[in-house]
Amino acid sequence: MERYLYRGVNSQLHKESVGKLIPKECGKPFKRFVYYGEAYYGDGHTYGESETNAVIMHQIDSSKYPSSGISTTPILENAKLYATHSGTGYVYKIDTQLLAAAHVKAYPVDDHAVQPTIPGDKEVILVAEDFGALPNEIVVEVIEV
């Protein structure tokens, strides 16, 4: 995994979350069942409830399939695009060497999805041990863009 991951957010989300990286579904374990019609044979999903299913569904559409994960990318320019798609924003720079000590698990989408939705992002989903906000200590810089 790359040394740094980036999370781009617009100015409104940055303000609403008071500079914290908060998942759309706090407190819920990062596991998911897949129901008939949601998945396709051979796309990487597993039978029953699993973290792999949570990764795949999150990366397909985290608004439709919310989770306790936070999407990141090792590509700074991609994070800047996400941060500025509706104006100005912020990019959080996350040091992956601090994840283990902060009890954050990383799920590279390429390790789970046969065909990632946005392969150019090289998305990595981060999940806090308590399934809540990511600990502030993993963020080494916040860049205004």
PyMOL commands that place a pseudoatom at each C-alpha (Angstrom):
pseudoatom trace, name=CA, resn=MET, resi=1, chain=A, elem=C, hetatm=0, pos=[0.000, 0.000, 0.000]
pseudoatom trace, name=CA, resn=GLU, resi=2, chain=A, elem=C, hetatm=0, pos=[1.118, 3.549, -0.700]
pseudoatom trace, name=CA, resn=ARG, resi=3, chain=A, elem=C, hetatm=0, pos=[2.517, 5.597, 2.200]
pseudoatom trace, name=CA, resn=TYR, resi=4, chain=A, elem=C, hetatm=0, pos=[-0.181, 8.265, 1.874]
pseudoatom trace, name=CA, resn=LEU, resi=5, chain=A, elem=C, hetatm=0, pos=[-3.886, 8.113, 1.122]
pseudoatom trace, name=CA, resn=TYR, resi=6, chain=A, elem=C, hetatm=0, pos=[-6.087, 11.109, 0.389]
pseudoatom trace, name=CA, resn=ARG, resi=7, chain=A, elem=C, hetatm=0, pos=[-9.724, 11.918, 1.055]
pseudoatom trace, name=CA, resn=GLY, resi=8, chain=A, elem=C, hetatm=0, pos=[-11.279, 14.860, -0.799]
pseudoatom trace, name=CA, resn=VAL, resi=9, chain=A, elem=C, hetatm=0, pos=[-14.392, 16.521, 0.620]
pseudoatom trace, name=CA, resn=ASN, resi=10, chain=A, elem=C, hetatm=0, pos=[-16.248, 19.672, -0.354]
pseudoatom trace, name=CA, resn=SER, resi=11, chain=A, elem=C, hetatm=0, pos=[-16.228, 22.718, 1.918]
pseudoatom trace, name=CA, resn=GLN, resi=12, chain=A, elem=C, hetatm=0, pos=[-19.755, 22.085, 3.182]
pseudoatom trace, name=CA, resn=LEU, resi=13, chain=A, elem=C, hetatm=0, pos=[-19.002, 18.523, 4.319]
pseudoatom trace, name=CA, resn=HIS, resi=14, chain=A, elem=C, hetatm=0, pos=[-15.737, 19.671, 5.904]
pseudoatom trace, name=CA, resn=LYS, resi=15, chain=A, elem=C, hetatm=0, pos=[-17.644, 22.317, 7.884]
pseudoatom trace, name=CA, resn=GLU, resi=16, chain=A, elem=C, hetatm=0, pos=[-20.529, 19.997, 8.859]
pseudoatom trace, name=CA, resn=SER, resi=17, chain=A, elem=C, hetatm=0, pos=[-18.158, 17.288, 10.091]
pseudoatom trace, name=CA, resn=VAL, resi=18, chain=A, elem=C, hetatm=0, pos=[-15.969, 19.813, 11.945]
pseudoatom trace, name=CA, resn=GLY, resi=19, chain=A, elem=C, hetatm=0, pos=[-12.935, 18.495, 10.075]
pseudoatom trace, name=CA, resn=LYS, resi=20, chain=A, elem=C, hetatm=0, pos=[-13.512, 14.855, 11.002]
pseudoatom trace, name=CA, resn=LEU, resi=21, chain=A, elem=C, hetatm=0, pos=[-13.717, 11.900, 8.630]
pseudoatom trace, name=CA, resn=ILE, resi=22, chain=A, elem=C, hetatm=0, pos=[-17.090, 10.426, 9.553]
pseudoatom trace, name=CA, resn=PRO, resi=23, chain=A, elem=C, hetatm=0, pos=[-18.633, 7.475, 7.693]
pseudoatom trace, name=CA, resn=LYS, resi=24, chain=A, elem=C, hetatm=0, pos=[-22.203, 7.584, 6.406]
pseudoatom trace, name=CA, resn=GLU, resi=25, chain=A, elem=C, hetatm=0, pos=[-23.204, 4.744, 8.738]
pseudoatom trace, name=CA, resn=CYS, resi=26, chain=A, elem=C, hetatm=0, pos=[-21.490, 5.028, 12.125]
pseudoatom trace, name=CA, resn=GLY, resi=27, chain=A, elem=C, hetatm=0, pos=[-21.440, 2.173, 14.597]
pseudoatom trace, name=CA, resn=LYS, resi=28, chain=A, elem=C, hetatm=0, pos=[-22.458, -0.574, 12.198]
pseudoatom trace, name=CA, resn=PRO, resi=29, chain=A, elem=C, hetatm=0, pos=[-19.956, -3.405, 11.589]
pseudoatom trace, name=CA, resn=PHE, resi=30, chain=A, elem=C, hetatm=0, pos=[-18.266, -3.311, 8.197]
pseudoatom trace, name=CA, resn=LYS, resi=31, chain=A, elem=C, hetatm=0, pos=[-19.980, -6.424, 6.875]
pseudoatom trace, name=CA, resn=ARG, resi=32, chain=A, elem=C, hetatm=0, pos=[-22.847, -6.846, 4.489]
pseudoatom trace, name=CA, resn=PHE, resi=33, chain=A, elem=C, hetatm=0, pos=[-25.188, -9.372, 2.965]
pseudoatom trace, name=CA, resn=VAL, resi=34, chain=A, elem=C, hetatm=0, pos=[-25.840, -9.097, -0.751]
pseudoatom trace, name=CA, resn=TYR, resi=35, chain=A, elem=C, hetatm=0, pos=[-29.401, -9.558, -1.894]
pseudoatom trace, name=CA, resn=TYR, resi=36, chain=A, elem=C, hetatm=0, pos=[-30.811, -10.887, -5.133]
pseudoatom trace, name=CA, resn=GLY, resi=37, chain=A, elem=C, hetatm=0, pos=[-30.396, -8.309, -7.893]
pseudoatom trace, name=CA, resn=GLU, resi=38, chain=A, elem=C, hetatm=0, pos=[-27.623, -6.357, -6.137]
pseudoatom trace, name=CA, resn=ALA, resi=39, chain=A, elem=C, hetatm=0, pos=[-24.726, -8.547, -7.254]
pseudoatom trace, name=CA, resn=TYR, resi=40, chain=A, elem=C, hetatm=0, pos=[-23.560, -10.317, -10.356]
pseudoatom trace, name=CA, resn=TYR, resi=41, chain=A, elem=C, hetatm=0, pos=[-21.931, -13.715, -10.570]
pseudoatom trace, name=CA, resn=GLY, resi=42, chain=A, elem=C, hetatm=0, pos=[-18.158, -13.444, -10.736]
pseudoatom trace, name=CA, resn=ASP, resi=43, chain=A, elem=C, hetatm=0, pos=[-17.810, -9.857, -9.474]
pseudoatom trace, name=CA, resn=GLY, resi=44, chain=A, elem=C, hetatm=0, pos=[-16.143, -10.890, -6.212]
pseudoatom trace, name=CA, resn=HIS, resi=45, chain=A, elem=C, hetatm=0, pos=[-19.143, -11.062, -3.868]
pseudoatom trace, name=CA, resn=THR, resi=46, chain=A, elem=C, hetatm=0, pos=[-19.253, -13.871, -1.350]
pseudoatom trace, name=CA, resn=TYR, resi=47, chain=A, elem=C, hetatm=0, pos=[-22.095, -15.951, 0.029]
pseudoatom trace, name=CA, resn=GLY, resi=48, chain=A, elem=C, hetatm=0, pos=[-23.518, -14.640, 3.290]
pseudoatom trace, name=CA, resn=GLU, resi=49, chain=A, elem=C, hetatm=0, pos=[-22.398, -11.631, 5.283]
pseudoatom trace, name=CA, resn=SER, resi=50, chain=A, elem=C, hetatm=0, pos=[-18.806, -10.512, 4.683]
pseudoatom trace, name=CA, resn=GLU, resi=51, chain=A, elem=C, hetatm=0, pos=[-16.347, -7.632, 4.656]
pseudoatom trace, name=CA, resn=THR, resi=52, chain=A, elem=C, hetatm=0, pos=[-15.720, -8.328, 0.959]
pseudoatom trace, name=CA, resn=ASN, resi=53, chain=A, elem=C, hetatm=0, pos=[-19.391, -7.671, 0.209]
pseudoatom trace, name=CA, resn=ALA, resi=54, chain=A, elem=C, hetatm=0, pos=[-19.200, -4.426, 2.200]
pseudoatom trace, name=CA, resn=VAL, resi=55, chain=A, elem=C, hetatm=0, pos=[-16.140, -3.301, 0.216]
pseudoatom trace, name=CA, resn=ILE, resi=56, chain=A, elem=C, hetatm=0, pos=[-17.703, -4.090, -3.146]
pseudoatom trace, name=CA, resn=MET, resi=57, chain=A, elem=C, hetatm=0, pos=[-21.059, -2.477, -2.414]
pseudoatom trace, name=CA, resn=HIS, resi=58, chain=A, elem=C, hetatm=0, pos=[-19.428, 0.605, -0.836]
pseudoatom trace, name=CA, resn=GLN, resi=59, chain=A, elem=C, hetatm=0, pos=[-17.264, 1.202, -3.906]
pseudoatom trace, name=CA, resn=ILE, resi=60, chain=A, elem=C, hetatm=0, pos=[-20.217, 0.684, -6.249]
pseudoatom trace, name=CA, resn=ASP, resi=61, chain=A, elem=C, hetatm=0, pos=[-22.232, 3.475, -4.589]
pseudoatom trace, name=CA, resn=SER, resi=62, chain=A, elem=C, hetatm=0, pos=[-21.671, 4.513, -0.985]
pseudoatom trace, name=CA, resn=SER, resi=63, chain=A, elem=C, hetatm=0, pos=[-24.774, 6.709, -1.043]
pseudoatom trace, name=CA, resn=LYS, resi=64, chain=A, elem=C, hetatm=0, pos=[-27.019, 3.801, -2.029]
pseudoatom trace, name=CA, resn=TYR, resi=65, chain=A, elem=C, hetatm=0, pos=[-25.082, 1.286, 0.109]
pseudoatom trace, name=CA, resn=PRO, resi=66, chain=A, elem=C, hetatm=0, pos=[-23.801, 3.283, 3.107]
pseudoatom trace, name=CA, resn=SER, resi=67, chain=A, elem=C, hetatm=0, pos=[-21.243, 1.717, 5.399]
pseudoatom trace, name=CA, resn=SER, resi=68, chain=A, elem=C, hetatm=0, pos=[-18.856, 2.456, 8.234]
pseudoatom trace, name=CA, resn=GLY, resi=69, chain=A, elem=C, hetatm=0, pos=[-16.061, 2.858, 5.677]
pseudoatom trace, name=CA, resn=ILE, resi=70, chain=A, elem=C, hetatm=0, pos=[-14.400, 5.985, 4.323]
pseudoatom trace, name=CA, resn=SER, resi=71, chain=A, elem=C, hetatm=0, pos=[-13.221, 6.030, 0.704]
pseudoatom trace, name=CA, resn=THR, resi=72, chain=A, elem=C, hetatm=0, pos=[-9.665, 7.195, 0.027]
pseudoatom trace, name=CA, resn=THR, resi=73, chain=A, elem=C, hetatm=0, pos=[-7.243, 7.184, -2.882]
pseudoatom trace, name=CA, resn=PRO, resi=74, chain=A, elem=C, hetatm=0, pos=[-3.442, 7.192, -3.085]
pseudoatom trace, name=CA, resn=ILE, resi=75, chain=A, elem=C, hetatm=0, pos=[-3.751, 9.688, -5.960]
pseudoatom trace, name=CA, resn=LEU, resi=76, chain=A, elem=C, hetatm=0, pos=[-3.703, 13.293, -4.733]
pseudoatom trace, name=CA, resn=GLU, resi=77, chain=A, elem=C, hetatm=0, pos=[-5.075, 14.724, -7.990]
pseudoatom trace, name=CA, resn=ASN, resi=78, chain=A, elem=C, hetatm=0, pos=[-8.130, 12.440, -7.814]
pseudoatom trace, name=CA, resn=ALA, resi=79, chain=A, elem=C, hetatm=0, pos=[-8.820, 13.534, -4.232]
pseudoatom trace, name=CA, resn=LYS, resi=80, chain=A, elem=C, hetatm=0, pos=[-8.582, 17.186, -5.340]
pseudoatom trace, name=CA, resn=LEU, resi=81, chain=A, elem=C, hetatm=0, pos=[-11.213, 16.519, -8.016]
pseudoatom trace, name=CA, resn=TYR, resi=82, chain=A, elem=C, hetatm=0, pos=[-13.583, 15.025, -5.431]
pseudoatom trace, name=CA, resn=ALA, resi=83, chain=A, elem=C, hetatm=0, pos=[-12.975, 17.982, -3.117]
pseudoatom trace, name=CA, resn=THR, resi=84, chain=A, elem=C, hetatm=0, pos=[-13.688, 20.587, -5.783]
pseudoatom trace, name=CA, resn=HIS, resi=85, chain=A, elem=C, hetatm=0, pos=[-16.499, 19.023, -7.834]
pseudoatom trace, name=CA, resn=SER, resi=86, chain=A, elem=C, hetatm=0, pos=[-18.937, 21.568, -6.378]
pseudoatom trace, name=CA, resn=GLY, resi=87, chain=A, elem=C, hetatm=0, pos=[-16.584, 24.458, -5.654]
pseudoatom trace, name=CA, resn=THR, resi=88, chain=A, elem=C, hetatm=0, pos=[-13.828, 24.556, -3.071]
pseudoatom trace, name=CA, resn=GLY, resi=89, chain=A, elem=C, hetatm=0, pos=[-12.887, 21.836, -0.647]
pseudoatom trace, name=CA, resn=TYR, resi=90, chain=A, elem=C, hetatm=0, pos=[-10.299, 20.072, 1.433]
pseudoatom trace, name=CA, resn=VAL, resi=91, chain=A, elem=C, hetatm=0, pos=[-8.033, 17.079, 1.016]
pseudoatom trace, name=CA, resn=TYR, resi=92, chain=A, elem=C, hetatm=0, pos=[-7.097, 15.042, 4.070]
pseudoatom trace, name=CA, resn=LYS, resi=93, chain=A, elem=C, hetatm=0, pos=[-3.643, 13.444, 3.829]
pseudoatom trace, name=CA, resn=ILE, resi=94, chain=A, elem=C, hetatm=0, pos=[-3.544, 10.154, 5.736]
pseudoatom trace, name=CA, resn=ASP, resi=95, chain=A, elem=C, hetatm=0, pos=[-0.325, 8.362, 6.716]
pseudoatom trace, name=CA, resn=THR, resi=96, chain=A, elem=C, hetatm=0, pos=[-0.847, 4.620, 6.262]
pseudoatom trace, name=CA, resn=GLN, resi=97, chain=A, elem=C, hetatm=0, pos=[2.006, 3.888, 8.676]
pseudoatom trace, name=CA, resn=LEU, resi=98, chain=A, elem=C, hetatm=0, pos=[-0.205, 5.242, 11.475]
pseudoatom trace, name=CA, resn=LEU, resi=99, chain=A, elem=C, hetatm=0, pos=[-3.245, 3.055, 10.725]
pseudoatom trace, name=CA, resn=ALA, resi=100, chain=A, elem=C, hetatm=0, pos=[-2.339, -0.003, 12.810]
pseudoatom trace, name=CA, resn=ALA, resi=101, chain=A, elem=C, hetatm=0, pos=[-1.548, 2.005, 15.953]
pseudoatom trace, name=CA, resn=ALA, resi=102, chain=A, elem=C, hetatm=0, pos=[-4.821, 3.910, 15.543]
pseudoatom trace, name=CA, resn=HIS, resi=103, chain=A, elem=C, hetatm=0, pos=[-6.795, 0.663, 15.075]
pseudoatom trace, name=CA, resn=VAL, resi=104, chain=A, elem=C, hetatm=0, pos=[-7.871, 1.455, 11.509]
pseudoatom trace, name=CA, resn=LYS, resi=105, chain=A, elem=C, hetatm=0, pos=[-8.220, -1.315, 8.949]
pseudoatom trace, name=CA, resn=ALA, resi=106, chain=A, elem=C, hetatm=0, pos=[-7.543, -0.693, 5.264]
pseudoatom trace, name=CA, resn=TYR, resi=107, chain=A, elem=C, hetatm=0, pos=[-9.455, -2.486, 2.503]
pseudoatom trace, name=CA, resn=PRO, resi=108, chain=A, elem=C, hetatm=0, pos=[-7.907, -1.994, -0.958]
pseudoatom trace, name=CA, resn=VAL, resi=109, chain=A, elem=C, hetatm=0, pos=[-10.824, -2.347, -3.378]
pseudoatom trace, name=CA, resn=ASP, resi=110, chain=A, elem=C, hetatm=0, pos=[-8.582, -4.125, -5.915]
pseudoatom trace, name=CA, resn=ASP, resi=111, chain=A, elem=C, hetatm=0, pos=[-8.172, -6.962, -3.381]
pseudoatom trace, name=CA, resn=HIS, resi=112, chain=A, elem=C, hetatm=0, pos=[-11.944, -7.569, -3.278]
pseudoatom trace, name=CA, resn=ALA, resi=113, chain=A, elem=C, hetatm=0, pos=[-13.691, -6.404, -6.445]
pseudoatom trace, name=CA, resn=VAL, resi=114, chain=A, elem=C, hetatm=0, pos=[-13.018, -8.239, -9.698]
pseudoatom trace, name=CA, resn=GLN, resi=115, chain=A, elem=C, hetatm=0, pos=[-13.696, -5.048, -11.630]
pseudoatom trace, name=CA, resn=PRO, resi=116, chain=A, elem=C, hetatm=0, pos=[-13.660, -1.866, -9.487]
pseudoatom trace, name=CA, resn=THR, resi=117, chain=A, elem=C, hetatm=0, pos=[-16.218, 0.782, -10.424]
pseudoatom trace, name=CA, resn=ILE, resi=118, chain=A, elem=C, hetatm=0, pos=[-13.545, 3.491, -10.750]
pseudoatom trace, name=CA, resn=PRO, resi=119, chain=A, elem=C, hetatm=0, pos=[-10.265, 1.621, -11.320]
pseudoatom trace, name=CA, resn=GLY, resi=120, chain=A, elem=C, hetatm=0, pos=[-8.294, 4.855, -11.748]
pseudoatom trace, name=CA, resn=ASP, resi=121, chain=A, elem=C, hetatm=0, pos=[-8.905, 5.776, -8.109]
pseudoatom trace, name=CA, resn=LYS, resi=122, chain=A, elem=C, hetatm=0, pos=[-7.112, 2.715, -6.704]
pseudoatom trace, name=CA, resn=GLU, resi=123, chain=A, elem=C, hetatm=0, pos=[-9.600, 3.141, -3.872]
pseudoatom trace, name=CA, resn=VAL, resi=124, chain=A, elem=C, hetatm=0, pos=[-8.796, 2.051, -0.333]
pseudoatom trace, name=CA, resn=ILE, resi=125, chain=A, elem=C, hetatm=0, pos=[-11.655, 1.989, 2.181]
pseudoatom trace, name=CA, resn=LEU, resi=126, chain=A, elem=C, hetatm=0, pos=[-10.660, 2.788, 5.758]
pseudoatom trace, name=CA, resn=VAL, resi=127, chain=A, elem=C, hetatm=0, pos=[-12.662, 1.548, 8.756]
pseudoatom trace, name=CA, resn=ALA, resi=128, chain=A, elem=C, hetatm=0, pos=[-12.124, 2.504, 12.393]
pseudoatom trace, name=CA, resn=GLU, resi=129, chain=A, elem=C, hetatm=0, pos=[-12.164, -0.285, 14.957]
pseudoatom trace, name=CA, resn=ASP, resi=130, chain=A, elem=C, hetatm=0, pos=[-15.291, 1.191, 16.578]
pseudoatom trace, name=CA, resn=PHE, resi=131, chain=A, elem=C, hetatm=0, pos=[-16.919, 1.696, 13.133]
pseudoatom trace, name=CA, resn=GLY, resi=132, chain=A, elem=C, hetatm=0, pos=[-17.090, 5.440, 13.747]
pseudoatom trace, name=CA, resn=ALA, resi=133, chain=A, elem=C, hetatm=0, pos=[-15.055, 8.462, 12.702]
pseudoatom trace, name=CA, resn=LEU, resi=134, chain=A, elem=C, hetatm=0, pos=[-11.462, 7.868, 11.700]
pseudoatom trace, name=CA, resn=PRO, resi=135, chain=A, elem=C, hetatm=0, pos=[-9.036, 8.913, 14.472]
pseudoatom trace, name=CA, resn=ASN, resi=136, chain=A, elem=C, hetatm=0, pos=[-7.564, 12.389, 13.943]
pseudoatom trace, name=CA, resn=GLU, resi=137, chain=A, elem=C, hetatm=0, pos=[-4.033, 11.116, 14.562]
pseudoatom trace, name=CA, resn=ILE, resi=138, chain=A, elem=C, hetatm=0, pos=[-3.879, 9.372, 11.157]
pseudoatom trace, name=CA, resn=VAL, resi=139, chain=A, elem=C, hetatm=0, pos=[-4.431, 12.676, 9.333]
pseudoatom trace, name=CA, resn=VAL, resi=140, chain=A, elem=C, hetatm=0, pos=[-1.070, 14.382, 8.896]
pseudoatom trace, name=CA, resn=GLU, resi=141, chain=A, elem=C, hetatm=0, pos=[-2.248, 17.347, 6.826]
pseudoatom trace, name=CA, resn=VAL, resi=142, chain=A, elem=C, hetatm=0, pos=[-5.436, 19.035, 5.638]
pseudoatom trace, name=CA, resn=ILE, resi=143, chain=A, elem=C, hetatm=0, pos=[-4.992, 20.845, 2.334]
pseudoatom trace, name=CA, resn=GLU, resi=144, chain=A, elem=C, hetatm=0, pos=[-7.413, 23.534, 1.199]
pseudoatom trace, name=CA, resn=VAL, resi=145, chain=A, elem=C, hetatm=0, pos=[-8.114, 23.316, -2.549]
for i in range(1, 145): cmd.bond("trace and resi %d" % i, "trace and resi %d" % (i + 1))
show_as sticks, trace
zoom trace
